[in-house]
Amino acid sequence: MHFFQKEIKLQAKRRGFHLVTEEIMSQFLEISELKTGMLQVFIKHTSASLTINENADPTVRQDFESHMNKMVPENQHYYKHTFEGADDMPAHIKASLMGTSLQIPITNGSLNLGVWQGIYLCEHRNFGGARKIVITAFGV
């Protein structure tokens, strides 16, 4: 059994849902050494999240952003945590709803995703900055 772990930074992105599969995998070439295994991707932030979804049609990502903004709106009178900006508390809620980590099977040195699947960075802040990701792969 082999284990690989690396912390990488994703480039700063505007608020929204961004396909980052290639950006992540281009910084983690060690995956090619595994025939069978698992990849865990973990984001080290409380106002951004990760998910897997449609990798072909960019309107899916736009719809995700629109829906999340309706589901978790800014400037709610009951928010107490407001000193970091109107987008901050909703970003924390959205990050908890979407999640901070993913597990993806590795087969023959590549991610075993579905044809239409890709990894999204869900940036919930207007100016979130570069995001730190910890990638761990294990297998044989």
N, C-alpha and C positions, 0 to 999 in steps of 0.2 A: 504494500500500500504506500502510495506517495501522497504528500501534502504540500501544497503551495499556497502562500498567502502574500498579498500585496495591497498596499494602500495607494490609491490613485486619486487624481483630481480631475473632475469633469469641468470643462470650460464653463464660465458663467453664461447663463441663458436667461432670456426674458421670462416673465411669468407665463406659464402654460405647460403643455405636455410635449415632451421632446423625445424623439427616437434616438437612443444612445447606444444601441447594441454594438455598432462598429467602434465607437469611441472607447467603450470599455474593453472590448476584445483586442483592439490594437495595442493596448497597454498591458495585456496579459497573455503573452505568447506561450507561457508554460502549459496551457491547456492542451497543446498539441502532443504533449508527452503522455497523455492519459487515453487509454483505449475505452475504459468504462469508468464512470465516476459521477460526481455531483459538483456543481458550482453553486456557491452561495454568494450573493451580492448584498451588501449591507450599506446603507447610507448613514453617515454620522451626523445627522441634522434633525432638528425637530420641526422644521418648517418646509421640508421637501420630502418627497417619498418616491417609491419605485413601484412599478407594476409591469405586467406583460399584457400586450394587446396588439391590435391590428398594425402591421408594419407597411402596408401598401398605400392606403388612402389617407392623406393628411387631414381630411375633414373629420375623421374619427377623433383625432387629438383636439381639434377645435371644439367639437361637441362635448368632449370630456371637460374641457375648461369651462364652457358655457354652463354645463349642468352642475359642476361643482360650485360655481359661483352662485347659482340659484339655491342650491342645497345648503350652502354655508356662506351666507352673505356677510359683507363688511358692515361696520357701524351699527351693530345691534346694541340696544340700550342696556342689555343685561351683561355685556362683556365688561369685566373688571380689568383684565390685562390689556391695556390700551396704550401704554407709554411708548411702545416701539412702532406705532403706526397702525392705521386702520386695517392693513392687510395682515398684521402679525397674528392676532388670535385666530382668525379664520384659517391661516396657514397651519397653525398647530393642530386644529381640528381636522383639516383635510389630510394632513400627514398621518394622523392616527387612523383615519378611515381607510386610507389607501395602503399604508404599511411601510415598514422600513427595510424589509429584506425579501429576497426571492431565492428560490432553489430551482435549479435547472439541470436536467440530466446531461451528462457528457457522453457522447458515443463517437468512437474513432477520432478523438482529438478535436471534436467540434461540439458546439451547443446543439442539443437535440430538441430544437424548437419546432413548432408547427410551421408550415409554409408561410402563413400570414402573420406569424408572431414576431414581436420585437420587444426589447426592453425599453421602457419609458422612464425618463426622469420627469417627475411631476414637480415642477417649480411653482410653489405656492406664494412666494414673495415677489413683489414688484422688482426688487433689486437684491436677490439672494446671494449673488456672488458665486465663485467657484465652489463646487460641492465635493466633499471627500467621500470616497467609496472604499470599503474594504472588500476585497475579492478573495475567497478561499475556495480552492479546488482540491478534491481528494479522490483517489481511485487507483486503478491498476493500469 
